[in-house]
């Protein structure tokens, strides 16, 4: 069991706490919901199953992951979210793990910590860093599009958080992966970071290792 009933209750409460305040960020639709365009013409009528996502059941049945892991319920995993301007993620942080610096270009993120402690922060467009140490039960908002991170500094205990987004597809841009695991020219990166090509190549090798 990944979660006893106490933690499961936290998750259910968190779902209500963090999803409802999120403001819509996606374009309005002109129908009640959006049926996927690739639905075969002779398919059975839409029923409750279409609006049900079972992809988080593994949180209850599987052991805690050995490395940081995100379980997403966005439009890609849950097509019924298309047009509903909301999505959801459960983030699991083993002791000492980090959710690397990243951005969400299409939505703010409202994070609810349901277990453990987390060091969180974001950098604004004036290059000012805002940080906080969250305790179980705390909420923290990461403004739309800004670089941010979460770090479980506890060397012994895991942490679990739930994040809600005001978009069915908030998007995630991981800065380490985007910069050092792409085809950006090594010389351009070296000049940008005021270092040499050898250092850039070491960073790239570390991400691929």
C-alpha positions in Angstrom: 0.0 0.0 0.0 1.4 3.4 -1.0 -1.1 5.2 1.2 -3.1 4.2 4.3 -6.6 5.5 4.7 -5.4 8.6 6.5 -3.3 9.7 3.5 -6.1 8.7 1.1 -8.5 11.0 3.0 -5.9 13.8 2.7 -5.9 13.3 -1.1 -9.6 13.4 -1.4 -9.8 16.6 0.7 -7.0 18.1 -1.3 -8.9 17.5 -4.6 -11.7 19.6 -3.4 -9.4 22.2 -1.8 -7.2 22.9 -4.7 -9.3 22.4 -7.9 -12.2 24.7 -7.2 -10.3 28.0 -6.8 -8.4 27.7 -10.0 -9.5 30.3 -12.6 -10.1 29.1 -16.1 -7.3 29.7 -18.5 -8.3 27.8 -21.7 -10.6 29.1 -24.4 -14.3 28.7 -23.8 -16.1 25.9 -25.6 -19.6 26.1 -27.1 -20.7 22.7 -25.9 -21.1 21.0 -22.5 -18.0 18.9 -23.2 -15.7 17.9 -26.0 -15.8 14.5 -27.6 -12.4 13.4 -29.0 -12.4 13.9 -32.8 -10.8 10.4 -33.3 -13.8 8.7 -31.8 -15.0 6.0 -34.2 -18.5 6.8 -35.7 -20.1 3.6 -34.5 -18.8 3.9 -30.9 -21.3 3.5 -28.0 -22.7 6.7 -26.7 -20.7 8.7 -24.1 -21.4 7.6 -20.6 -19.9 8.1 -17.1 -16.8 6.1 -18.0 -15.7 9.0 -20.3 -15.7 11.4 -17.3 -13.8 8.9 -15.0 -10.0 8.7 -14.7 -8.6 5.6 -13.0 -4.9 6.4 -13.6 -4.3 7.4 -10.0 -5.3 4.0 -8.5 -1.7 3.0 -8.4 -1.1 5.6 -5.7 -3.1 3.3 -3.4 -1.7 -0.1 -4.5 2.0 0.5 -5.5 5.0 1.1 -3.2 6.4 4.6 -2.9 8.6 5.4 -5.9 12.4 5.4 -5.4 12.8 8.6 -7.3 10.7 11.8 -7.7 7.6 11.0 -9.8 4.6 12.9 -11.1 1.3 11.3 -11.8 -0.6 13.5 -14.2 -4.3 13.8 -15.0 -4.2 16.3 -17.8 -5.9 16.3 -21.2 -3.4 13.9 -22.7 -4.2 11.2 -20.0 -7.8 12.2 -19.4 -9.5 13.5 -22.7 -12.6 14.5 -20.9 -10.7 17.5 -19.5 -10.5 19.1 -23.0 -12.3 22.5 -22.7 -12.8 22.3 -19.0 -9.8 24.5 -18.0 -8.6 22.2 -15.2 -6.0 19.5 -14.7 -4.3 17.8 -11.8 -1.2 16.1 -10.7 0.1 14.1 -7.7 3.8 14.6 -6.9 5.7 12.1 -4.9 9.1 13.0 -3.4 11.3 10.4 -1.8 13.6 11.6 0.9 16.1 14.1 -0.5 14.6 14.3 -3.9 13.8 17.3 -6.1 11.4 18.4 -8.8 13.9 20.2 -11.0 13.5 23.8 -12.0 10.7 24.1 -14.6 7.9 26.3 -15.8 4.3 25.8 -16.8 3.7 28.2 -19.8 -0.1 28.0 -19.8 -1.2 28.0 -16.2 -0.4 28.9 -12.6 0.1 26.0 -10.2 -1.6 25.7 -6.9 0.2 23.1 -4.8 -1.3 21.5 -1.6 1.2 19.5 0.6 -0.6 16.5 2.0 2.4 14.7 3.5 5.9 15.7 4.8 7.8 19.0 4.3 8.9 20.8 1.1 11.2 23.6 0.3 9.6 25.5 -2.6 10.3 28.6 -4.6 10.0 30.6 -7.8 11.9 33.5 -9.5 9.9 36.4 -10.9 10.7 38.5 -14.0 12.9 40.9 -11.9 15.0 37.9 -10.9 13.8 37.9 -7.3 13.6 34.6 -5.6 10.6 33.8 -3.4 11.0 30.7 -1.1 9.0 29.0 1.6 9.2 25.9 3.7 5.9 24.1 3.5 4.4 21.9 6.2 1.7 19.3 5.7 -1.6 21.1 5.0 0.0 24.2 3.4 -0.9 25.7 0.0 1.6 27.5 -2.3 0.9 29.2 -5.6 3.5 29.3 -8.4 2.5 32.1 -10.8 1.9 31.3 -14.4 5.1 30.8 -16.6 7.6 31.6 -13.8 10.6 29.3 -13.1 10.0 27.2 -9.9 11.0 24.1 -8.0 10.2 21.9 -5.1 12.8 20.1 -2.9 12.3 17.5 -0.2 15.2 18.4 2.1 14.2 15.7 4.6 16.8 13.0 4.4 14.5 10.4 6.0 10.9 11.0 5.2 9.0 11.3 1.9 6.6 14.0 0.9 3.5 14.1 -1.2 1.7 17.0 -2.9 -1.2 17.6 -5.1 -1.2 20.4 -7.8 -4.1 21.9 -9.6 -3.8 23.9 -12.8 -6.2 26.3 -14.6 -5.6 24.6 -17.9 -6.4 21.2 -19.3 -2.8 21.2 -20.7 -0.6 23.5 -18.5 2.6 22.2 -20.2 5.9 21.6 -18.5 9.3 23.0 -19.6 12.1 21.4 -17.6 15.0 23.8 -17.7 17.8 21.2 -17.2 16.4 19.0 -19.9 15.5 21.8 -22.3 18.9 23.4 -22.1 21.3 20.4 -21.8 19.4 17.5 -23.3 18.5 19.2 -26.6 20.3 20.1 -29.8 21.2 23.6 -28.8 24.7 24.3 -30.0 27.3 23.8 -27.3 29.1 27.0 -28.2 25.8 29.0 -27.8 25.3 27.4 -24.4 28.9 28.0 -23.3 28.7 31.7 -24.2 25.3 32.0 -22.5 26.6 30.6 -19.3 30.0 32.2 -19.5 31.8 28.9 -19.4 33.5 26.5 -21.9 32.2 23.8 -24.2 33.8 21.1 -22.1 31.7 22.1 -19.1 28.6 22.1 -21.2 29.3 18.7 -22.5 29.8 17.4 -18.9 26.4 18.8 -18.0 24.8 17.1 -21.0 26.5 13.8 -20.2 25.3 14.0 -16.6 21.7 14.3 -17.7 22.0 11.4 -20.1 23.7 9.2 -17.6 
